[in-house]
């Protein structure tokens, strides 16, 4: 009986360690509410079209990152820092990067799992530009 209780307790601790920090997520969303809210099309046209990012990649990030992070991406800016401002590693589930790579592969037919490391990108802009570059044909000359 004690072993079962210990296993249950350990499972609850592990679950808490792997779960998103909901209080932090709420604080970030409160901060984001002070900014203008944009539709996915507006977000693309204002921020990503001038950088020649494909609309498909921009809309993918807008939708998927909101799902994975719980943050209001309608208010997120390209200059937002992924770890310092948005705290992605803390507001997302522990395995969100794997799920994101799977979703990207399903949508675009490209496996990111070997190159993807959220800590390699400082800002959302760096992240989105990286994703867009994955769609470009490789030039070996």
C-alpha positions, 0 to 999 in steps of 0.5 A: 500500500505504501509503495502505491502511495509513494508512486502516486505522490511521485507521479503528481510531483513529476506531472507538476514538473512537466506542466506549464506554469499557469500563473506565469502564463497569466502574467504574460498574457496580462502584459500582452493585453496592453498591446494591439491585438491582430488577426493572423492576416494582419500579423503576417502583413505587418511583421512578416511580409516585409521580411519575405516570410511565407504567409503559411509559415507566419500563420502556422507560427501564429496558430501553433504557438498559441496552442502550445504556449497558451499565450495570445499570439495576436499580441506578440511582436517579432522583437519579443524574446522567447525565453526572457519575455515569453518564457516559452520553456516555462509556459509550454508543456515539457514536450512542446518542441517535439510536438511542434516539430511533428506539426511542422513536418505534417504541414510542410513535409520537413523534419526539424527535429535535428535542427530545432533548439528553442534556446538557439533563438533569441527573438520570435523574429529569429525563430520565424525566419529560421522556420521560413529558411527551412522551406527554401531550396538548398543551394549547393553552389 
